[in-house]
Amino acid sequence: MQFKVPQNVQREDKIVGPLTLRQLIMCGVGGGIAYAIYVSLGKDYLWITWLPPVAIVVLITVLFAFVRPLDMDFSRFLAVYLEFVLLPQKRVWVQSSAEIITSMYASSTQQQSKVEKKAEAKAEQMIDKKKKLEELSKILNSH
């Protein structure tokens, strides 16, 4: 017997026309909010008053339901972008240190001085080792 194996199981199923269930729910919620704003403001005010909030809600709904930048949902894209903007870009790594990696921008001066002192101590140890190695090589070469 031969069975049909689905090729793209990550793709969402289409529920109504080209809309997926997620898009349909987002459009329903966003449209309901926009309609509620229109009904509450449309009776008493001119279109100049109710049009901007309705347009903003519709725009946000369309963004979250249909726009897919970099082949991601807009909500995921927004979260990744905010993470990129808010988290520090530079990180400092000190070899064989047991401390948490600190950011150049977010760390305090005390933390920076600790990292600098450790780096200086490590450099001094390397210099001492190099001097001892040179002394040992002179002793071995003379005998």
Secondary structure by P-SEA (a helix, b strand, c coil): cbbbbbccccbbbbccccccaaaaaaaaaaaaaaaaaaaacccccccccaaaaaaaaaaaaaaacccccccccaaaaaaaaaaaaccccbbbbbccccccccccccccaaaaaaaaaaaaaaaaaaaaaaaaaaaaaaaaaac
